[in-house]
Amino acid sequence: MAQENVRLRLEAENGLATQEYRVDDGKVEVRSLHPRSGYAPPETSWHRLTAQQLRTHVERNTAVAQWLERRIGWRRLLQACVSQQPHEWTPAEDRVDMGRDAA
């Protein structure tokens, strides 16, 4: 079963900085959370990562890059790193599920 709304949350060791990542409508998005403030940011606080930001994650082999590779596949991640436009792709586990449905 495909997991809709899968997110990656990265928290600093000191607990002061938290960033949450998601793939939404063919775009990789991020937002900052402030867990100690008790403030829950609205859904509109997400912003799209640029191709350059994605390239930096891939070049540094960050946890975000590793998560995205598992989530969307390395080919689509590479496409996102060189493109200026959002992609029309689905997460890797969705493609596996679609392949099972077609069989």
Buried (B, 14 or more C-beta within 10 A) or exposed (E): EEEEEEEBEBEEEEEEEBBBBBBEEBBBBBBEBEEEEEEEEEEEEBEEBEBEBBBBBBEEEEEBBBBBBBBBBEEBBBBBBEEEEEBEBBBBBBBEBEEEEEE
